[in-house]
């Protein structure tokens, strides 16, 4: 389970870093979309962990 949490944290940090990169022009939709995608990924991982823990 620690692997999933660390992967989610890394995804959140790297997505925000890529969205705020100065080489890419400042597009508000891009940073908002990156944040929504990262949150959706974490929610999905949490759902998978919850389902696997119910089976045991």
mmCIF file as Biopython writes it, N, C-alpha, C and O atoms, coordinates in Angstrom:
data_model
#
loop_
_atom_site.group_PDB
_atom_site.id
_atom_site.type_symbol
_atom_site.label_atom_id
_atom_site.label_alt_id
_atom_site.label_comp_id
_atom_site.label_asym_id
_atom_site.label_entity_id
_atom_site.label_seq_id
_atom_site.pdbx_PDB_ins_code
_atom_site.Cartn_x
_atom_site.Cartn_y
_atom_site.Cartn_z
_atom_site.occupancy
_atom_site.B_iso_or_equiv
_atom_site.auth_seq_id
_atom_site.auth_asym_id
_atom_site.pdbx_PDB_model_num
ATOM 1   N N  . UNK A ? 1  ? 0.826   -1.183  0.000   1.0 0.0 1  A 1 
ATOM 2   C CA . UNK A ? 1  ? 0.000   0.000   0.000   1.0 0.0 1  A 1 
ATOM 3   C C  . UNK A ? 1  ? 0.875   1.252   0.000   1.0 0.0 1  A 1 
ATOM 4   O O  . UNK A ? 1  ? 0.477   2.283   -0.543  1.0 0.0 1  A 1 
ATOM 5   N N  . UNK A ? 2  ? 2.029   1.174   0.587   1.0 0.0 2  A 1 
ATOM 6   C CA . UNK A ? 2  ? 2.940   2.313   0.606   1.0 0.0 2  A 1 
ATOM 7   C C  . UNK A ? 2  ? 3.365   2.684   -0.812  1.0 0.0 2  A 1 
ATOM 8   O O  . UNK A ? 2  ? 3.559   3.860   -1.119  1.0 0.0 2  A 1 
ATOM 9   N N  . UNK A ? 3  ? 3.508   1.672   -1.677  1.0 0.0 3  A 1 
ATOM 10  C CA . UNK A ? 3  ? 3.888   1.949   -3.063  1.0 0.0 3  A 1 
ATOM 11  C C  . UNK A ? 3  ? 2.852   2.828   -3.750  1.0 0.0 3  A 1 
ATOM 12  O O  . UNK A ? 3  ? 3.204   3.739   -4.499  1.0 0.0 3  A 1 
ATOM 13  N N  . UNK A ? 4  ? 1.574   2.557   -3.495  1.0 0.0 4  A 1 
ATOM 14  C CA . UNK A ? 4  ? 0.512   3.333   -4.132  1.0 0.0 4  A 1 
ATOM 15  C C  . UNK A ? 4  ? 0.506   4.774   -3.625  1.0 0.0 4  A 1 
ATOM 16  O O  . UNK A ? 4  ? 0.313   5.713   -4.397  1.0 0.0 4  A 1 
ATOM 17  N N  . UNK A ? 5  ? 0.717   4.935   -2.337  1.0 0.0 5  A 1 
ATOM 18  C CA . UNK A ? 5  ? 0.723   6.279   -1.759  1.0 0.0 5  A 1 
ATOM 19  C C  . UNK A ? 5  ? 1.901   7.082   -2.297  1.0 0.0 5  A 1 
ATOM 20  O O  . UNK A ? 5  ? 1.752   8.251   -2.653  1.0 0.0 5  A 1 
ATOM 21  N N  . UNK A ? 6  ? 3.066   6.456   -2.356  1.0 0.0 6  A 1 
ATOM 22  C CA . UNK A ? 6  ? 4.241   7.151   -2.879  1.0 0.0 6  A 1 
ATOM 23  C C  . UNK A ? 6  ? 4.085   7.465   -4.364  1.0 0.0 6  A 1 
ATOM 24  O O  . UNK A ? 6  ? 4.492   8.535   -4.816  1.0 0.0 6  A 1 
ATOM 25  N N  . UNK A ? 7  ? 3.504   6.549   -5.118  1.0 0.0 7  A 1 
ATOM 26  C CA . UNK A ? 7  ? 3.285   6.799   -6.547  1.0 0.0 7  A 1 
ATOM 27  C C  . UNK A ? 7  ? 2.308   7.952   -6.742  1.0 0.0 7  A 1 
ATOM 28  O O  . UNK A ? 7  ? 2.498   8.783   -7.631  1.0 0.0 7  A 1 
ATOM 29  N N  . UNK A ? 8  ? 1.273   8.006   -5.924  1.0 0.0 8  A 1 
ATOM 30  C CA . UNK A ? 8  ? 0.313   9.105   -6.015  1.0 0.0 8  A 1 
ATOM 31  C C  . UNK A ? 8  ? 0.939   10.438  -5.659  1.0 0.0 8  A 1 
ATOM 32  O O  . UNK A ? 8  ? 0.691   11.443  -6.326  1.0 0.0 8  A 1 
ATOM 33  N N  . UNK A ? 9  ? 1.749   10.453  -4.611  1.0 0.0 9  A 1 
ATOM 34  C CA . UNK A ? 9  ? 2.418   11.693  -4.212  1.0 0.0 9  A 1 
ATOM 35  C C  . UNK A ? 9  ? 3.385   12.159  -5.298  1.0 0.0 9  A 1 
ATOM 36  O O  . UNK A ? 9  ? 3.460   13.351  -5.600  1.0 0.0 9  A 1 
ATOM 37  N N  . UNK A ? 10 ? 4.117   11.226  -5.878  1.0 0.0 10 A 1 
ATOM 38  C CA . UNK A ? 10 ? 5.041   11.578  -6.957  1.0 0.0 10 A 1 
ATOM 39  C C  . UNK A ? 10 ? 4.282   12.133  -8.157  1.0 0.0 10 A 1 
ATOM 40  O O  . UNK A ? 10 ? 4.726   13.087  -8.796  1.0 0.0 10 A 1 
ATOM 41  N N  . UNK A ? 11 ? 3.134   11.527  -8.458  1.0 0.0 11 A 1 
ATOM 42  C CA . UNK A ? 11 ? 2.331   12.008  -9.581  1.0 0.0 11 A 1 
ATOM 43  C C  . UNK A ? 11 ? 1.827   13.418  -9.332  1.0 0.0 11 A 1 
ATOM 44  O O  . UNK A ? 11 ? 1.873   14.267  -10.222 1.0 0.0 11 A 1 
ATOM 45  N N  . UNK A ? 12 ? 1.345   13.667  -8.119  1.0 0.0 12 A 1 
ATOM 46  C CA . UNK A ? 12 ? 0.861   15.012  -7.797  1.0 0.0 12 A 1 
ATOM 47  C C  . UNK A ? 12 ? 1.967   16.045  -7.919  1.0 0.0 12 A 1 
ATOM 48  O O  . UNK A ? 12 ? 1.760   17.127  -8.469  1.0 0.0 12 A 1 
ATOM 49  N N  . UNK A ? 13 ? 3.152   15.706  -7.401  1.0 0.0 13 A 1 
ATOM 50  C CA . UNK A ? 13 ? 4.255   16.665  -7.441  1.0 0.0 13 A 1 
ATOM 51  C C  . UNK A ? 13 ? 4.767   16.881  -8.855  1.0 0.0 13 A 1 
ATOM 52  O O  . UNK A ? 13 ? 5.014   18.019  -9.253  1.0 0.0 13 A 1 
ATOM 53  N N  . UNK A ? 14 ? 4.930   15.811  -9.621  1.0 0.0 14 A 1 
ATOM 54  C CA . UNK A ? 14 ? 5.490   15.963  -10.964 1.0 0.0 14 A 1 
ATOM 55  C C  . UNK A ? 14 ? 4.507   16.642  -11.905 1.0 0.0 14 A 1 
ATOM 56  O O  . UNK A ? 14 ? 4.921   17.397  -12.785 1.0 0.0 14 A 1 
ATOM 57  N N  . UNK A ? 15 ? 3.207   16.385  -11.737 1.0 0.0 15 A 1 
ATOM 58  C CA . UNK A ? 15 ? 2.217   17.032  -12.596 1.0 0.0 15 A 1 
ATOM 59  C C  . UNK A ? 15 ? 2.204   18.535  -12.354 1.0 0.0 15 A 1 
ATOM 60  O O  . UNK A ? 15 ? 2.150   19.318  -13.302 1.0 0.0 15 A 1 
ATOM 61  N N  . UNK A ? 16 ? 2.253   18.935  -11.104 1.0 0.0 16 A 1 
ATOM 62  C CA . UNK A ? 16 ? 2.282   20.369  -10.791 1.0 0.0 16 A 1 
ATOM 63  C C  . UNK A ? 16 ? 3.568   21.006  -11.304 1.0 0.0 16 A 1 
ATOM 64  O O  . UNK A ? 16 ? 3.551   22.144  -11.774 1.0 0.0 16 A 1 
ATOM 65  N N  . UNK A ? 17 ? 4.673   20.289  -11.216 1.0 0.0 17 A 1 
ATOM 66  C CA . UNK A ? 17 ? 5.945   20.833  -11.692 1.0 0.0 17 A 1 
ATOM 67  C C  . UNK A ? 17 ? 5.930   21.009  -13.206 1.0 0.0 17 A 1 
ATOM 68  O O  . UNK A ? 17 ? 6.441   22.002  -13.723 1.0 0.0 17 A 1 
ATOM 69  N N  . UNK A ? 18 ? 5.342   20.042  -13.921 1.0 0.0 18 A 1 
ATOM 70  C CA . UNK A ? 18 ? 5.274   20.165  -15.376 1.0 0.0 18 A 1 
ATOM 71  C C  . UNK A ? 18 ? 4.313   21.267  -15.794 1.0 0.0 18 A 1 
ATOM 72  O O  . UNK A ? 18 ? 4.553   21.958  -16.784 1.0 0.0 18 A 1 
ATOM 73  N N  . UNK A ? 19 ? 3.231   21.434  -15.051 1.0 0.0 19 A 1 
ATOM 74  C CA . UNK A ? 19 ? 2.245   22.456  -15.402 1.0 0.0 19 A 1 
ATOM 75  C C  . UNK A ? 19 ? 2.777   23.858  -15.154 1.0 0.0 19 A 1 
ATOM 76  O O  . UNK A ? 19 ? 2.357   24.805  -15.820 1.0 0.0 19 A 1 
ATOM 77  N N  . UNK A ? 20 ? 3.696   24.004  -14.205 1.0 0.0 20 A 1 
ATOM 78  C CA . UNK A ? 20 ? 4.225   25.334  -13.900 1.0 0.0 20 A 1 
ATOM 79  C C  . UNK A ? 20 ? 5.587   25.580  -14.552 1.0 0.0 20 A 1 
ATOM 80  O O  . UNK A ? 20 ? 6.281   26.531  -14.192 1.0 0.0 20 A 1 
ATOM 81  N N  . UNK A ? 21 ? 5.967   24.741  -15.495 1.0 0.0 21 A 1 
ATOM 82  C CA . UNK A ? 21 ? 7.243   24.893  -16.183 1.0 0.0 21 A 1 
ATOM 83  C C  . UNK A ? 21 ? 7.248   26.188  -16.993 1.0 0.0 21 A 1 
ATOM 84  O O  . UNK A ? 21 ? 6.270   26.503  -17.670 1.0 0.0 21 A 1 
ATOM 85  N N  . UNK A ? 22 ? 8.340   26.929  -16.924 1.0 0.0 22 A 1 
ATOM 86  C CA . UNK A ? 22 ? 8.427   28.221  -17.611 1.0 0.0 22 A 1 
ATOM 87  C C  . UNK A ? 22 ? 8.679   28.062  -19.112 1.0 0.0 22 A 1 
ATOM 88  O O  . UNK A ? 22 ? 8.492   29.016  -19.869 1.0 0.0 22 A 1 
ATOM 89  N N  . UNK A ? 23 ? 9.097   26.879  -19.552 1.0 0.0 23 A 1 
ATOM 90  C CA . UNK A ? 23 ? 9.313   26.671  -20.977 1.0 0.0 23 A 1 
ATOM 91  C C  . UNK A ? 23 ? 7.992   26.576  -21.730 1.0 0.0 23 A 1 
ATOM 92  O O  . UNK A ? 23 ? 7.918   26.880  -22.920 1.0 0.0 23 A 1 
ATOM 93  N N  . UNK A ? 24 ? 6.964   26.157  -21.027 1.0 0.0 24 A 1 
ATOM 94  C CA . UNK A ? 24 ? 5.636   26.041  -21.627 1.0 0.0 24 A 1 
ATOM 95  C C  . UNK A ? 24 ? 4.891   27.340  -21.344 1.0 0.0 24 A 1 
ATOM 96  O O  . UNK A ? 24 ? 4.896   27.810  -20.206 1.0 0.0 24 A 1 
ATOM 97  N N  . UNK A ? 25 ? 4.258   27.924  -22.338 1.0 0.0 25 A 1 
ATOM 98  C CA . UNK A ? 25 ? 3.503   29.166  -22.086 1.0 0.0 25 A 1 
ATOM 99  C C  . UNK A ? 25 ? 2.447   28.958  -20.999 1.0 0.0 25 A 1 
ATOM 100 O O  . UNK A ? 25 ? 1.908   27.864  -20.828 1.0 0.0 25 A 1 
ATOM 101 N N  . UNK A ? 26 ? 2.173   30.029  -20.282 1.0 0.0 26 A 1 
ATOM 102 C CA . UNK A ? 26 ? 1.239   29.942  -19.161 1.0 0.0 26 A 1 
ATOM 103 C C  . UNK A ? 26 ? -0.191  29.770  -19.673 1.0 0.0 26 A 1 
ATOM 104 O O  . UNK A ? 26 ? -0.801  30.702  -20.197 1.0 0.0 26 A 1 
ATOM 105 N N  . UNK A ? 27 ? -0.704  28.557  -19.506 1.0 0.0 27 A 1 
ATOM 106 C CA . UNK A ? 27 ? -2.068  28.247  -19.931 1.0 0.0 27 A 1 
ATOM 107 C C  . UNK A ? 27 ? -2.827  27.801  -18.690 1.0 0.0 27 A 1 
ATOM 108 O O  . UNK A ? 27 ? -2.545  26.722  -18.167 1.0 0.0 27 A 1 
ATOM 109 N N  . UNK A ? 28 ? -3.779  28.591  -18.199 1.0 0.0 28 A 1 
ATOM 110 C CA . UNK A ? 28 ? -4.491  28.223  -16.969 1.0 0.0 28 A 1 
ATOM 111 C C  . UNK A ? 28 ? -5.225  26.893  -17.073 1.0 0.0 28 A 1 
ATOM 112 O O  . UNK A ? 28 ? -5.314  26.152  -16.094 1.0 0.0 28 A 1 
ATOM 113 N N  . UNK A ? 29 ? -5.754  26.587  -18.260 1.0 0.0 29 A 1 
ATOM 114 C CA . UNK A ? 29 ? -6.478  25.333  -18.419 1.0 0.0 29 A 1 
ATOM 115 C C  . UNK A ? 29 ? -5.560  24.133  -18.228 1.0 0.0 29 A 1 
ATOM 116 O O  . UNK A ? 29 ? -5.991  23.085  -17.745 1.0 0.0 29 A 1 
ATOM 117 N N  . UNK A ? 30 ? -4.299  24.285  -18.606 1.0 0.0 30 A 1 
ATOM 118 C CA . UNK A ? 30 ? -3.364  23.177  -18.481 1.0 0.0 30 A 1 
ATOM 119 C C  . UNK A ? 30 ? -3.099  22.854  -17.016 1.0 0.0 30 A 1 
ATOM 120 O O  . UNK A ? 30 ? -3.116  21.686  -16.628 1.0 0.0 30 A 1 
ATOM 121 N N  . UNK A ? 31 ? -2.856  23.868  -16.202 1.0 0.0 31 A 1 
ATOM 122 C CA . UNK A ? 31 ? -2.575  23.608  -14.794 1.0 0.0 31 A 1 
ATOM 123 C C  . UNK A ? 31 ? -3.819  23.096  -14.081 1.0 0.0 31 A 1 
ATOM 124 O O  . UNK A ? 31 ? -3.715  22.243  -13.200 1.0 0.0 31 A 1 
ATOM 125 N N  . UNK A ? 32 ? -4.990  23.601  -14.445 1.0 0.0 32 A 1 
ATOM 126 C CA . UNK A ? 32 ? -6.228  23.112  -13.833 1.0 0.0 32 A 1 
ATOM 127 C C  . UNK A ? 32 ? -6.479  21.670  -14.245 1.0 0.0 32 A 1 
ATOM 128 O O  . UNK A ? 32 ? -6.882  20.848  -13.422 1.0 0.0 32 A 1 
ATOM 129 N N  . UNK A ? 33 ? -6.244  21.364  -15.501 1.0 0.0 33 A 1 
ATOM 130 C CA . UNK A ? 33 ? -6.437  19.990  -15.980 1.0 0.0 33 A 1 
ATOM 131 C C  . UNK A ? 33 ? -5.459  19.025  -15.343 1.0 0.0 33 A 1 
ATOM 132 O O  . UNK A ? 33 ? -5.813  17.884  -15.046 1.0 0.0 33 A 1 
ATOM 133 N N  . UNK A ? 34 ? -4.230  19.472  -15.131 1.0 0.0 34 A 1 
ATOM 134 C CA . UNK A ? 34 ? -3.235  18.615  -14.496 1.0 0.0 34 A 1 
ATOM 135 C C  . UNK A ? 34 ? -3.625  18.315  -13.058 1.0 0.0 34 A 1 
ATOM 136 O O  . UNK A ? 34 ? -3.447  17.192  -12.587 1.0 0.0 34 A 1 
ATOM 137 N N  . UNK A ? 35 ? -4.149  19.300  -12.367 1.0 0.0 35 A 1 
ATOM 138 C CA . UNK A ? 35 ? -4.587  19.083  -10.987 1.0 0.0 35 A 1 
ATOM 139 C C  . UNK A ? 35 ? -5.760  18.128  -10.905 1.0 0.0 35 A 1 
ATOM 140 O O  . UNK A ? 35 ? -5.798  17.254  -10.040 1.0 0.0 35 A 1 
ATOM 141 N N  . UNK A ? 36 ? -6.719  18.295  -11.805 1.0 0.0 36 A 1 
ATOM 142 C CA . UNK A ? 36 ? -7.888  17.407  -11.822 1.0 0.0 36 A 1 
ATOM 143 C C  . UNK A ? 36 ? -7.462  15.985  -12.156 1.0 0.0 36 A 1 
ATOM 144 O O  . UNK A ? 36 ? -7.960  15.032  -11.556 1.0 0.0 36 A 1 
ATOM 145 N N  . UNK A ? 37 ? -6.553  15.832  -13.099 1.0 0.0 37 A 1 
ATOM 146 C CA . UNK A ? 37 ? -6.084  14.498  -13.468 1.0 0.0 37 A 1 
ATOM 147 C C  . UNK A ? 37 ? -5.356  13.823  -12.312 1.0 0.0 37 A 1 
ATOM 148 O O  . UNK A ? 37 ? -5.524  12.624  -12.091 1.0 0.0 37 A 1 
ATOM 149 N N  . UNK A ? 38 ? -4.554  14.576  -11.579 1.0 0.0 38 A 1 
ATOM 150 C CA . UNK A ? 38 ? -3.828  14.003  -10.448 1.0 0.0 38 A 1 
ATOM 151 C C  . UNK A ? 38 ? -4.783  13.574  -9.342  1.0 0.0 38 A 1 
ATOM 152 O O  . UNK A ? 38 ? -4.604  12.509  -8.750  1.0 0.0 38 A 1 
ATOM 153 N N  . UNK A ? 39 ? -5.786  14.381  -9.060  1.0 0.0 39 A 1 
ATOM 154 C CA . UNK A ? 39 ? -6.765  14.021  -8.028  1.0 0.0 39 A 1 
ATOM 155 C C  . UNK A ? 39 ? -7.558  12.799  -8.466  1.0 0.0 39 A 1 
ATOM 156 O O  . UNK A ? 39 ? -7.825  11.913  -7.655  1.0 0.0 39 A 1 
ATOM 157 N N  . UNK A ? 40 ? -7.939  12.740  -9.741  1.0 0.0 40 A 1 
ATOM 158 C CA . UNK A ? 40 ? -8.679  11.581  -10.244 1.0 0.0 40 A 1 
ATOM 159 C C  . UNK A ? 40 ? -7.845  10.313  -10.141 1.0 0.0 40 A 1 
ATOM 160 O O  . UNK A ? 40 ? -8.374  9.244   -9.836  1.0 0.0 40 A 1 
ATOM 161 N N  . UNK A ? 41 ? -6.553  10.424  -10.391 1.0 0.0 41 A 1 
ATOM 162 C CA . UNK A ? 41 ? -5.671  9.265   -10.267 1.0 0.0 41 A 1 
ATOM 163 C C  . UNK A ? 41 ? -5.619  8.776   -8.831  1.0 0.0 41 A 1 
ATOM 164 O O  . UNK A ? 41 ? -5.691  7.572   -8.585  1.0 0.0 41 A 1 
ATOM 165 N N  . UNK A ? 42 ? -5.496  9.692   -7.883  1.0 0.0 42 A 1 
ATOM 166 C CA . UNK A ? 42 ? -5.456  9.292   -6.478  1.0 0.0 42 A 1 
ATOM 167 C C  . UNK A ? 42 ? -6.770  8.670   -6.029  1.0 0.0 42 A 1 
ATOM 168 O O  . UNK A ? 42 ? -6.765  7.709   -5.260  1.0 0.0 42 A 1 
ATOM 169 N N  . UNK A ? 43 ? -7.887  9.200   -6.494  1.0 0.0 43 A 1 
ATOM 170 C CA . UNK A ? 43 ? -9.186  8.619   -6.143  1.0 0.0 43 A 1 
ATOM 171 C C  . UNK A ? 43 ? -9.299  7.208   -6.709  1.0 0.0 43 A 1 
ATOM 172 O O  . UNK A ? 43 ? -9.814  6.309   -6.045  1.0 0.0 43 A 1 
ATOM 173 N N  . UNK A ? 44 ? -8.823  7.015   -7.921  1.0 0.0 44 A 1 
ATOM 174 C CA . UNK A ? 44 ? -8.843  5.683   -8.528  1.0 0.0 44 A 1 
ATOM 175 C C  . UNK A ? 44 ? -7.976  4.695   -7.779  1.0 0.0 44 A 1 
ATOM 176 O O  . UNK A ? 44 ? -8.384  3.554   -7.563  1.0 0.0 44 A 1 
ATOM 177 N N  . UNK A ? 45 ? -6.797  5.111   -7.381  1.0 0.0 45 A 1 
ATOM 178 C CA . UNK A ? 45 ? -5.907  4.228   -6.617  1.0 0.0 45 A 1 
ATOM 179 C C  . UNK A ? 45 ? -6.532  3.888   -5.267  1.0 0.0 45 A 1 
ATOM 180 O O  . UNK A ? 45 ? -6.446  2.746   -4.815  1.0 0.0 45 A 1 
ATOM 181 N N  . UNK A ? 46 ? -7.156  4.866   -4.624  1.0 0.0 46 A 1 
ATOM 182 C CA . UNK A ? 46 ? -7.816  4.605   -3.340  1.0 0.0 46 A 1 
ATOM 183 C C  . UNK A ? 46 ? -8.954  3.604   -3.506  1.0 0.0 46 A 1 
ATOM 184 O O  . UNK A ? 46 ? -9.158  2.752   -2.642  1.0 0.0 46 A 1 
ATOM 185 N N  . UNK A ? 47 ? -9.696  3.699   -4.607  1.0 0.0 47 A 1 
ATOM 186 C CA . UNK A ? 47 ? -10.788 2.755   -4.855  1.0 0.0 47 A 1 
ATOM 187 C C  . UNK A ? 47 ? -10.259 1.346   -5.083  1.0 0.0 47 A 1 
ATOM 188 O O  . UNK A ? 47 ? -10.850 0.375   -4.610  1.0 0.0 47 A 1 
ATOM 189 N N  . UNK A ? 48 ? -9.161  1.230   -5.796  1.0 0.0 48 A 1 
ATOM 190 C CA . UNK A ? 48 ? -8.562  -0.089  -6.029  1.0 0.0 48 A 1 
ATOM 191 C C  . UNK A ? 48 ? -8.085  -0.692  -4.720  1.0 0.0 48 A 1 
ATOM 192 O O  . UNK A ? 48 ? -8.310  -1.875  -4.468  1.0 0.0 48 A 1 
ATOM 193 N N  . UNK A ? 49 ? -7.432  0.099   -3.886  1.0 0.0 49 A 1 
ATOM 194 C CA . UNK A ? 49 ? -6.956  -0.396  -2.593  1.0 0.0 49 A 1 
ATOM 195 C C  . UNK A ? 49 ? -8.132  -0.833  -1.734  1.0 0.0 49 A 1 
ATOM 196 O O  . UNK A ? 49 ? -8.062  -1.867  -1.069  1.0 0.0 49 A 1 
ATOM 197 N N  . UNK A ? 50 ? -9.208  -0.062  -1.739  1.0 0.0 50 A 1 
ATOM 198 C CA . UNK A ? 50 ? -10.388 -0.396  -0.941  1.0 0.0 50 A 1 
ATOM 199 C C  . UNK A ? 50 ? -11.006 -1.713  -1.413  1.0 0.0 50 A 1 
ATOM 200 O O  . UNK A ? 50 ? -11.406 -2.536  -0.589  1.0 0.0 50 A 1 
ATOM 201 N N  . UNK A ? 51 ? -11.088 -1.919  -2.722  1.0 0.0 51 A 1 
ATOM 202 C CA . UNK A ? 51 ? -11.663 -3.156  -3.256  1.0 0.0 51 A 1 
ATOM 203 C C  . UNK A ? 51 ? -10.787 -4.360  -2.917  1.0 0.0 51 A 1 
ATOM 204 O O  . UNK A ? 51 ? -11.299 -5.424  -2.570  1.0 0.0 51 A 1 
ATOM 205 N N  . UNK A ? 52 ? -9.494  -4.197  -3.016  1.0 0.0 52 A 1 
ATOM 206 C CA . UNK A ? 52 ? -8.595  -5.315  -2.704  1.0 0.0 52 A 1 
ATOM 207 C C  . UNK A ? 52 ? -8.646  -5.671  -1.226  1.0 0.0 52 A 1 
ATOM 208 O O  . UNK A ? 52 ? -8.543  -6.843  -0.865  1.0 0.0 52 A 1 
ATOM 209 N N  . UNK A ? 53 ? -8.806  -4.669  -0.371  1.0 0.0 53 A 1 
ATOM 210 C CA . UNK A ? 53 ? -8.856  -4.959  1.063   1.0 0.0 53 A 1 
ATOM 211 C C  . UNK A ? 53 ? -10.185 -5.606  1.446   1.0 0.0 53 A 1 
ATOM 212 O O  . UNK A ? 53 ? -10.238 -6.334  2.437   1.0 0.0 53 A 1 
ATOM 213 N N  . UNK A ? 54 ? -11.252 -5.366  0.698   1.0 0.0 54 A 1 
ATOM 214 C CA . UNK A ? 54 ? -12.544 -6.003  0.975   1.0 0.0 54 A 1 
ATOM 215 C C  . UNK A ? 54 ? -12.516 -7.488  0.642   1.0 0.0 54 A 1 
ATOM 216 O O  . UNK A ? 54 ? -13.193 -8.276  1.302   1.0 0.0 54 A 1 
ATOM 217 N N  . UNK A ? 55 ? -11.757 -7.879  -0.355  1.0 0.0 55 A 1 
ATOM 218 C CA . UNK A ? 55 ? -11.711 -9.274  -0.799  1.0 0.0 55 A 1 
ATOM 219 C C  . UNK A ? 55 ? -11.031 -10.183 0.210   1.0 0.0 55 A 1 
ATOM 220 O O  . UNK A ? 55 ? -11.349 -11.370 0.278   1.0 0.0 55 A 1 
ATOM 221 N N  . UNK A ? 56 ? -10.113 -9.660  0.986   1.0 0.0 56 A 1 
ATOM 222 C CA . UNK A ? 56 ? -9.331  -10.497 1.907   1.0 0.0 56 A 1 
ATOM 223 C C  . UNK A ? 56 ? -10.080 -10.864 3.139   1.0 0.0 56 A 1 
ATOM 224 O O  . UNK A ? 56 ? -9.547  -11.564 4.000   1.0 0.0 56 A 1 
#
